[in-house]
């Protein structure tokens, strides 16, 4: 089932533009005549024109579709990592409580549940202040899985482009932070869920053990750790319960319940809530920074585009005071500047008399027989698009991809277009098979065609 194609977001536009830049740096400049022309026609700043050009090239070369598939792969990779986090959190809870046959050492259990989380949390804080690259291992794993799930060779430059774009805007730390903290939230919530299940279905006894220390440090530590959870309604064992737990496995149900509530509260307050809060902060910073993404038009990859996308007459503006006298020159008038209708031939040989007799209000644009003539006409059509355009073709030529692309581009720059399939020249038979190939190709393009010159339509707009 085909999903509707949505317009690319601001991030997608910057992302695709960066991917096109990296692709051209590695593989050389792309064929971009049409993209440059359409970007100039749209106008705007240099950054906007570079982006328009990149989006046109990305759509033409399949990079836009590759991005959609890459994002689908990224979602699958994220789901896989969340599942791994959930299983890991559940495994921590099972390892911490055991099977209930032996008393649970509360501080060993707490270390099992929060030890790795605390170490990774401190590492993230240090990396945030020093380099902002902590969490790159998880981020690279995510990117690697995204590429594997996408399975598209055209997406080779998407992951590097995303990294370069985010590093330039210093957004990588917040995206990676959001990923890391979200995974830890999933792991800790899974651990809490398994803890609740085990504590509700099994009877556990809780103890603390020591050879060197007295009871007072354990009592103080227990009550200090339980202070914040107590504000949320979790129970905290009193000193008598704590002392009793240090001697033998407690048998009182109230003591077991107090320790169970304390353990749950400590995991929620020190394991879930900090990660949840930091995930929210990273999400907020990511959303704020994403709105400020901008192209760096001073990059070497963009510098050659300046002259092609910003002609001197547009870029320079008024630089100096006007001279006393201006040089005089005679401008050659445009063929179609004020024409409501236009006739043009494409690659016609010298055996055909041209142009045919035309009414006064139908302009003749000549014959397009070279790259320069095509570019010149397309530039003029971009500035002064005619209401009606008739294109004369010799059906003896093959309907190759280049010819069909030219017809489509000419038609985009006119209000309405018709194709005139010229008759065979004298003393030649018409090749009906090739003529049918042209008709089928034009039908696929959606261009109306006829075997006679549509003079009435060109002159009056109707037949």
C-alpha positions as CSV (number, residue, x, y, z in Angstrom):
1,X,0.0,0.0,0.0
2,X,1.5,3.4,-1.0
3,X,1.8,5.9,1.8
4,X,1.1,9.6,0.9
5,X,4.3,11.5,0.4
6,X,4.6,14.4,2.8
7,X,6.5,17.6,2.3
8,X,10.1,17.4,3.7
9,X,10.6,19.0,7.0
10,X,13.2,21.8,7.7
11,X,15.6,19.1,9.0
12,X,15.0,16.9,5.9
13,X,15.8,19.8,3.6
14,X,19.0,20.7,5.3
15,X,19.9,17.0,5.6
16,X,19.4,16.3,1.8
17,X,21.3,19.5,1.0
18,X,24.2,18.3,3.0
19,X,24.0,14.8,1.5
20,X,24.2,16.3,-2.0
21,X,27.2,18.3,-1.0
22,X,29.0,15.3,0.3
23,X,28.1,13.3,-2.7
24,X,29.5,15.9,-5.1
25,X,32.7,16.2,-3.0
26,X,33.3,12.4,-3.3
27,X,32.0,11.7,-6.8
28,X,32.3,15.0,-8.6
29,X,29.7,17.5,-9.7
30,X,26.3,16.3,-10.8
31,X,24.4,17.2,-14.0
32,X,22.5,20.2,-12.6
33,X,21.6,22.5,-15.5
34,X,17.8,22.1,-15.0
35,X,18.1,22.2,-11.2
36,X,20.1,25.4,-11.4
37,X,17.7,27.0,-13.8
38,X,14.7,26.2,-11.6
39,X,16.5,27.4,-8.5
40,X,17.2,30.7,-10.2
41,X,13.6,31.0,-11.3
42,X,12.4,30.5,-7.8
43,X,14.7,33.3,-6.5
44,X,15.5,34.1,-2.9
45,X,18.8,34.1,-1.1
46,X,21.8,32.0,-2.0
47,X,21.1,29.5,0.8
48,X,17.5,29.1,-0.4
49,X,18.6,28.5,-4.0
50,X,21.3,26.0,-2.9
51,X,18.6,24.2,-1.0
52,X,16.1,24.2,-3.9
53,X,18.8,22.9,-6.2
54,X,19.7,20.1,-3.8
55,X,16.1,19.1,-3.3
56,X,15.5,18.9,-7.1
57,X,18.7,16.8,-7.5
58,X,17.7,14.6,-4.6
59,X,14.3,14.0,-6.0
60,X,15.7,13.3,-9.5
61,X,18.3,10.8,-8.3
62,X,16.2,9.0,-5.8
63,X,17.8,10.4,-2.7
64,X,14.5,11.7,-1.3
65,X,13.0,8.2,-1.5
66,X,16.2,6.8,0.0
67,X,15.8,9.2,2.9
68,X,12.3,8.0,3.6
69,X,13.5,4.4,3.6
70,X,16.4,5.3,5.8
71,X,14.0,6.9,8.4
72,X,11.9,3.8,8.3
73,X,15.0,1.8,9.0
74,X,15.9,4.2,11.8
75,X,12.5,3.6,13.4
76,X,13.0,-0.1,13.2
77,X,16.5,0.2,14.7
78,X,15.1,2.3,17.6
79,X,12.4,-0.3,18.3
80,X,15.1,-3.0,18.4
81,X,17.2,-1.0,20.8
82,X,14.2,-0.2,23.0
83,X,13.4,-4.0,23.1
84,X,17.0,-4.7,24.1
85,X,16.8,-2.0,26.8
86,X,13.6,-3.5,28.2
87,X,15.0,-7.0,28.3
88,X,18.2,-5.7,29.9
89,X,16.2,-3.9,32.6
90,X,14.1,-7.0,33.3
91,X,17.3,-9.0,33.5
92,X,18.7,-6.6,36.1
93,X,15.7,-7.0,38.3
94,X,15.7,-10.8,38.1
95,X,19.4,-10.8,39.0
96,X,18.9,-8.4,41.9
97,X,16.1,-10.3,43.6
98,X,16.9,-13.9,42.7
99,X,14.4,-16.7,43.1
100,X,13.3,-15.9,46.7
101,X,15.1,-18.9,48.2
102,X,17.7,-16.8,49.9
103,X,17.4,-13.4,51.6
104,X,18.1,-10.4,49.4
105,X,21.1,-8.2,50.4
106,X,19.5,-4.8,49.9
107,X,22.6,-2.9,49.0
108,X,23.9,-5.6,46.6
109,X,20.5,-5.5,44.9
110,X,20.6,-1.7,44.8
111,X,24.1,-1.8,43.3
112,X,22.9,-4.3,40.7
113,X,19.9,-2.1,39.7
114,X,21.6,1.3,39.8
115,X,25.3,0.8,39.6
116,X,25.7,0.7,35.8
117,X,23.1,3.4,35.4
118,X,25.0,5.7,37.8
119,X,28.4,5.0,36.1
120,X,26.9,5.8,32.6
121,X,25.1,8.8,33.9
122,X,28.4,10.3,35.4
123,X,30.1,9.5,32.1
124,X,27.4,11.3,30.1
125,X,27.8,14.4,32.4
126,X,31.5,14.4,32.0
127,X,31.3,14.0,28.2
128,X,28.7,16.8,28.0
129,X,30.9,19.3,29.6
130,X,34.1,18.2,27.9
131,X,33.3,17.2,24.4
132,X,29.6,16.5,24.0
133,X,30.4,13.2,22.3
134,X,29.5,10.8,25.1
135,X,26.9,8.3,23.9
136,X,28.5,8.1,20.4
137,X,28.7,4.3,20.7
138,X,25.0,4.0,21.1
139,X,24.5,6.6,18.4
140,X,26.8,4.8,16.0
141,X,25.0,1.5,16.7
142,X,21.7,3.2,15.9
143,X,23.1,4.6,12.6
144,X,24.6,1.2,11.7
145,X,21.3,-0.6,12.4
146,X,19.4,2.2,10.5
147,X,21.5,1.6,7.3
148,X,21.1,-2.2,7.6
149,X,17.3,-1.9,7.9
150,X,17.1,0.6,5.1
151,X,19.0,-1.6,2.6
152,X,19.4,1.2,0.0
153,X,22.8,1.9,-1.6
154,X,21.8,5.5,-2.4
155,X,21.6,6.2,1.3
156,X,25.4,5.9,1.7
157,X,25.8,9.7,2.3
158,X,22.8,10.2,4.5
159,X,24.3,9.1,7.9
160,X,27.6,11.1,7.4
161,X,25.5,14.1,6.2
162,X,23.4,13.9,9.4
163,X,26.5,13.7,11.6
164,X,28.2,16.6,9.9
165,X,25.1,18.8,10.0
166,X,24.5,18.1,13.7
167,X,28.1,18.6,14.7
168,X,28.3,21.9,12.9
169,X,25.2,23.1,14.8
170,X,26.3,21.4,18.1
171,X,23.1,19.4,18.1
172,X,24.6,15.9,18.2
173,X,25.0,15.9,22.0
174,X,21.3,16.6,22.4
175,X,20.1,14.0,19.9
176,X,22.4,11.4,21.4
177,X,21.4,12.4,24.9
178,X,17.8,12.0,24.0
179,X,18.5,8.5,22.6
180,X,20.7,7.4,25.6
181,X,18.3,8.7,28.3
182,X,15.2,7.3,26.6
183,X,16.8,3.9,26.4
184,X,17.7,4.1,30.1
185,X,14.2,5.2,31.0
186,X,12.9,2.1,29.1
187,X,15.4,-0.2,30.9
188,X,14.6,1.3,34.4
189,X,10.8,1.2,33.8
190,X,11.2,-2.5,32.8
191,X,13.2,-3.1,35.9
192,X,10.5,-1.5,38.1
193,X,7.8,-3.5,36.4
194,X,9.7,-6.8,37.0
195,X,10.4,-5.8,40.6
196,X,6.7,-5.1,41.2
197,X,5.8,-8.5,39.6
198,X,8.3,-10.4,41.6
199,X,7.5,-8.7,44.9
200,X,3.8,-9.2,44.4
201,X,4.1,-12.9,43.6
202,X,7.0,-14.1,45.8
203,X,8.0,-13.7,49.4
204,X,11.4,-12.1,49.8
205,X,13.4,-11.4,52.9
206,X,15.8,-8.4,53.0
207,X,19.1,-8.2,54.9
208,X,22.3,-6.2,55.0
209,X,25.6,-7.7,55.9
210,X,29.0,-6.4,57.0
211,X,32.1,-7.6,58.7
212,X,34.0,-4.3,59.4
213,X,31.3,-1.6,59.7
214,X,28.8,-0.9,62.4
215,X,25.1,-0.6,62.0
216,X,24.9,3.2,62.2
217,X,26.4,3.9,58.6
218,X,23.8,1.5,57.1
219,X,21.0,3.1,59.0
220,X,22.1,6.6,58.0
221,X,22.5,5.6,54.3
222,X,19.2,3.8,54.2
223,X,17.3,6.8,55.6
224,X,19.2,9.3,53.4
225,X,18.4,7.3,50.3
226,X,14.8,7.0,51.3
227,X,14.2,10.7,52.1
228,X,13.3,11.7,48.5
229,X,11.2,8.5,47.8
230,X,9.4,9.2,51.1
231,X,8.1,12.4,49.7
232,X,6.4,10.4,46.9
233,X,4.8,8.0,49.4
234,X,7.3,5.2,49.5
235,X,8.0,3.6,52.9
236,X,11.3,3.8,54.7
237,X,12.4,1.2,57.3
238,X,12.8,2.7,60.7
239,X,16.1,2.2,62.6
240,X,14.7,-0.8,64.6
241,X,13.8,-2.6,61.3
242,X,17.2,-1.8,59.8
243,X,19.0,-3.1,62.9
244,X,16.9,-6.3,62.9
245,X,17.7,-6.9,59.2
246,X,21.4,-6.8,60.0
247,X,21.1,-9.7,62.5
248,X,18.9,-12.3,60.8
249,X,16.5,-12.5,57.9
250,X,13.4,-10.7,59.2
251,X,10.2,-12.6,59.5
252,X,7.8,-9.7,60.0
253,X,5.6,-8.9,57.0
254,X,5.7,-5.2,57.9
255,X,9.5,-5.2,57.7
256,X,9.5,-7.0,54.4
257,X,7.0,-4.6,52.9
258,X,9.0,-1.6,54.2
259,X,12.2,-2.8,52.5
260,X,10.3,-3.7,49.3
261,X,8.8,-0.2,49.2
262,X,12.1,1.4,49.9
263,X,13.9,-0.5,47.2
264,X,11.2,0.4,44.6
265,X,11.2,4.1,45.7
266,X,15.0,4.3,45.4
267,X,15.0,2.8,41.9
268,X,12.2,5.1,40.8
269,X,13.6,8.3,42.2
270,X,17.3,7.7,41.4
271,X,17.0,5.4,38.4
272,X,13.9,6.5,36.4
273,X,13.2,10.2,37.3
274,X,16.7,11.6,36.5
275,X,16.8,9.9,33.1
276,X,13.3,11.0,32.4
277,X,14.1,14.6,33.3
278,X,17.3,14.6,31.2
279,X,15.5,13.1,28.3
280,X,13.0,15.9,28.5
281,X,15.8,18.5,28.6
282,X,17.5,17.0,25.6
283,X,14.3,16.9,23.7
284,X,13.7,20.6,24.4
285,X,17.2,21.6,23.4
286,X,17.0,19.4,20.2
287,X,13.7,21.0,19.2
288,X,15.0,24.5,19.9
289,X,18.2,23.9,17.9
290,X,16.5,22.1,15.0
291,X,14.6,25.3,14.2
292,X,17.8,27.2,13.9
293,X,19.5,24.9,11.4
294,X,21.0,26.9,8.6
295,X,23.3,26.2,5.7
296,X,26.9,27.4,5.8
297,X,27.2,28.9,2.3
298,X,30.9,29.5,2.9
299,X,31.8,25.8,2.7
300,X,34.0,24.9,-0.2
301,X,31.3,22.6,-1.7
302,X,28.9,25.6,-2.0
303,X,31.3,28.2,-3.3
304,X,31.2,27.1,-7.0
305,X,27.4,27.4,-6.9
306,X,27.4,31.1,-6.1
307,X,28.1,32.2,-9.7
308,X,25.7,29.6,-11.2
309,X,22.8,30.4,-8.8
310,X,23.3,34.1,-8.1
311,X,24.0,35.9,-11.4
312,X,26.1,39.0,-11.0
313,X,23.2,41.3,-11.9
314,X,21.3,39.9,-9.0
315,X,24.1,39.6,-6.5
316,X,26.0,42.8,-6.9
317,X,23.2,45.4,-6.8
318,X,24.3,49.0,-6.6
319,X,27.9,49.1,-5.7
320,X,29.2,52.5,-6.8
321,X,27.9,56.0,-7.7
322,X,26.4,56.3,-11.1
323,X,28.8,57.6,-13.8
324,X,28.1,60.9,-15.6
325,X,27.4,59.1,-18.9
326,X,26.3,55.5,-19.4
327,X,27.7,53.4,-22.3
328,X,25.2,52.9,-25.1
329,X,24.5,49.5,-26.6
330,X,21.7,48.0,-28.6
331,X,20.1,45.0,-26.9
332,X,18.9,42.1,-29.0
333,X,15.1,41.6,-28.4
334,X,14.0,38.4,-26.8
335,X,12.1,36.0,-29.1
336,X,9.3,35.5,-26.8
337,X,9.2,38.4,-24.5
338,X,5.7,39.4,-25.2
339,X,4.5,36.4,-27.1
340,X,1.3,34.7,-26.0
341,X,2.0,31.7,-28.3
342,X,5.3,30.2,-29.4
343,X,6.4,27.5,-32.0
344,X,9.7,25.8,-31.6
345,X,11.4,22.9,-33.5
346,X,13.6,20.2,-31.9
347,X,16.5,18.8,-33.8
348,X,15.1,19.3,-37.3
349,X,17.3,18.6,-40.3
350,X,17.9,21.0,-43.2
351,X,15.6,19.1,-45.6
352,X,12.6,20.5,-43.8
353,X,11.6,24.1,-44.7
354,X,11.4,26.2,-41.6
355,X,9.7,28.1,-40.2
356,X,6.2,27.5,-41.5
357,X,3.8,30.5,-42.2
358,X,2.6,31.8,-38.9
359,X,0.1,34.4,-37.8
360,X,1.4,37.6,-36.4
361,X,0.7,36.8,-32.8
362,X,2.6,33.5,-32.9
363,X,6.3,33.8,-32.4
364,X,9.0,31.5,-33.9
365,X,11.7,30.4,-31.5
366,X,13.7,28.6,-34.3
367,X,15.2,25.1,-34.0
368,X,16.8,23.7,-31.0
369,X,19.8,21.9,-32.4
370,X,22.5,22.4,-29.7
371,X,22.9,22.5,-26.0
372,X,23.5,26.2,-26.0
373,X,20.2,26.9,-28.0
374,X,18.3,24.7,-25.5
375,X,19.7,26.5,-22.5
376,X,19.1,29.9,-24.0
377,X,15.4,29.1,-24.8
378,X,14.8,27.6,-21.4
379,X,16.3,30.7,-19.7
380,X,13.9,32.9,-21.7
381,X,10.9,30.6,-21.0
382,X,11.7,30.8,-17.3
383,X,11.5,34.7,-17.5
384,X,8.7,35.0,-20.0
385,X,6.6,31.8,-20.1
386,X,4.2,31.7,-23.1
387,X,0.5,30.8,-22.7
388,X,0.7,28.3,-25.5
389,X,3.7,26.3,-26.8
390,X,3.8,24.1,-29.8
391,X,6.8,21.8,-30.3
392,X,7.6,20.3,-33.7
393,X,9.3,16.9,-33.7
394,X,10.7,14.7,-36.4
395,X,9.2,11.3,-35.6
396,X,11.9,9.6,-37.6
397,X,14.2,10.1,-34.7
398,X,14.0,7.8,-31.7
399,X,12.1,8.9,-28.5
400,X,15.2,8.7,-26.3
401,X,15.3,9.7,-22.6
402,X,17.1,12.9,-23.3
403,X,14.6,14.1,-25.9
404,X,11.6,13.2,-23.6
405,X,13.3,15.1,-20.6
406,X,13.7,18.2,-22.8
407,X,10.0,18.1,-23.8
408,X,9.0,17.7,-20.2
409,X,11.1,20.7,-19.2
410,X,9.9,22.9,-22.0
411,X,6.3,22.0,-21.1
412,X,6.9,22.9,-17.4
413,X,7.7,26.5,-18.6
414,X,4.6,27.1,-20.6
415,X,0.9,27.4,-19.7
416,X,-0.2,24.7,-22.2
417,X,1.8,22.6,-24.6
418,X,1.1,20.5,-27.7
419,X,3.4,18.3,-29.8
420,X,3.4,18.5,-33.6
421,X,4.6,15.2,-35.1
422,X,5.9,16.3,-38.5
423,X,5.0,14.4,-41.7
424,X,7.7,12.6,-43.6
425,X,9.7,14.6,-46.1
426,X,9.2,14.2,-49.8
427,X,10.2,10.8,-51.3
428,X,10.4,9.1,-47.9
429,X,8.0,6.7,-46.3
430,X,6.8,7.3,-42.8
431,X,8.0,4.7,-40.2
432,X,4.7,3.9,-38.4
433,X,6.4,1.8,-35.8
434,X,8.6,4.7,-34.6
435,X,5.6,7.0,-34.9
436,X,3.7,4.8,-32.5
437,X,6.7,4.7,-30.1
438,X,6.5,8.5,-30.0
439,X,2.8,8.5,-29.4
440,X,3.1,6.1,-26.5
441,X,6.0,8.0,-25.0
442,X,4.1,11.3,-25.3
443,X,1.0,9.7,-23.8
444,X,3.0,8.6,-20.8
445,X,4.3,12.2,-20.4
446,X,0.7,13.5,-20.6
447,X,1.5,15.7,-23.6
448,X,-1.2,16.0,-26.3
449,X,0.1,15.5,-29.8
450,X,-1.2,15.8,-33.4
451,X,0.1,15.2,-36.9
452,X,-0.8,18.7,-38.1
453,X,0.3,22.1,-36.9
454,X,-2.4,23.4,-34.3
455,X,-2.5,26.9,-35.8
456,X,-6.0,27.7,-34.5
457,X,-5.0,26.6,-31.0
458,X,-1.8,28.7,-31.1
459,X,-3.6,31.8,-32.4
460,X,-6.8,31.7,-30.4
461,X,-6.3,29.2,-27.6
462,X,-8.9,26.8,-28.9
463,X,-9.5,24.5,-31.9
